[in-house]
Amino acid sequence: MSYVALWENGRGSRLAEAGPRWARITARQPELEPTVRLQRELIRVTVDSAEMIEHGRLPRLSLPPRYLAAKLAHGVPAIAREPIPIPVAALQPALSRLCHELARGGAGEAADHLRSALAEGLIDAASLLTASLSRNQQAIRACALHQGLSPDLLWLVAELAVSPYANLLQRTLLGSGSDPGLSAALNAWSHGYCPGCGSWPALAEVMSGRRLLRCSFCALAWELTAGGCVHCGEAERFAAITEARDGDRRLELCDACQTYLKTLDVASLSPFPLVAVSDLDTMDLDVAAMQRGYGRPSLKEFALRG
């Protein structure tokens, strides 16, 4: 595995880069115009939150490089199992804004109900964001069902709200490259799930012949040297097929675990949070994979350290 450090541009640069990409999506697939419009607003909220925490003070973290290297050597992502403090004041406003945009974008009463539950304190923002950062789907689902909310919607809102912090954490903890032991542990990482947060990749961006996995949550980019299925490692019952359009997009299909991965040729890697734009641009590949009977794997679970 080879870890790839990304320079994160400012708000204006990221939104400017996204504009032409959204235009290309709607030009090719006009039916996606409402989806693109919603994604544009959601990404604005995410980028605003990223700007706030970039200029804020990161909570003190007792995660020295030697400790992180030992975790990675045992297949445990850097921020998994850690009681990491959440900058609630910086991230909480995004929860309401995201609900508002989702309600306008089609989620309607479900999103309004969620926003009311958050405003009335029926859902604790700190606990929600902590559960999302630790990738605890079970806790979020239980909370949603207890309050009569949509579990999928609550998970989405929490994930979008806390993702800027997850991105900052992985860059802060893993991106310096100054500790040789940590660098060696990153280079030895041989798992398809993210070494930063433990999420699966949304897709792979292929640049200059290198297949770089892109985390669906924190946007970390990493490369696996071994071939085969990213999710289970199978090499024999595994194939990559090129989908029609420009020949720059492929599906990796695994008959062992019945999962798939999208790959997309790019001139440069997508900065956070624009991996979501590439994910939307390749949505037809998701449809093609599901029509063949393939799906995405379940999120790996890493229990919080006591």
ZIZI-V161604 format. One record per backbone hydrogen bond with DSSP energy under -0.5 kcal/mol. CO is the residue of the C=O (numbers start at 0). NH is the residue of the N-H. If there is no record, write none. Layout:
CO NH
CO NH
This chain:
1 222
2 4
3 220
5 7
6 8
9 13
10 14
11 15
12 16
13 17
14 18
15 19
16 20
17 21
18 22
19 23
20 24
21 25
22 26
23 27
24 28
28 31
29 32
31 35
32 36
33 37
34 38
35 39
36 40
37 41
38 42
39 43
40 44
41 45
42 46
43 47
44 48
45 49
46 50
47 51
48 52
49 53
50 54
52 55
55 57
60 62
63 66
63 67
64 68
65 69
66 70
67 71
68 72
69 73
70 73
70 75
71 74
74 76
76 79
78 81
80 304
81 83
85 87
86 89
86 90
87 91
90 93
90 94
91 94
91 95
92 96
93 97
94 98
95 99
96 100
97 101
98 102
99 103
100 104
101 106
101 107
102 105
102 107
106 109
106 110
107 110
107 111
108 112
109 113
110 114
111 115
112 116
113 117
114 118
115 119
116 121
116 122
117 120
122 124
123 127
124 128
125 129
126 130
127 131
128 132
129 133
130 135
131 134
134 136
135 139
136 140
137 141
138 142
139 143
140 144
141 145
142 146
143 147
143 148
144 147
148 150
149 153
150 154
151 155
152 156
153 157
154 158
155 159
156 160
157 161
158 162
161 164
161 165
162 166
163 167
164 168
165 169
166 170
167 171
168 172
169 173
170 174
177 179
178 182
179 183
180 184
181 185
182 186
183 187
185 188
191 200
193 197
194 77
195 78
198 193
199 215
202 213
203 205
203 263
204 206
204 211
205 265
206 209
209 206
209 211
210 212
210 223
211 204
212 214
212 221
213 201
213 202
214 218
219 214
220 3
221 212
222 1
222 224
228 232
233 228
235 237
236 254
236 255
238 252
240 242
240 250
242 246
247 264
248 242
249 262
250 240
250 252
251 260
252 238
252 254
253 257
253 258
257 294
258 253
260 251
261 203
262 249
263 205
270 273
272 275
273 276
273 277
274 278
275 279
276 280
277 281
279 282
281 284
281 285
282 286
283 287
284 288
285 289
286 290
287 291
288 291
288 293
289 292
294 259
301 80
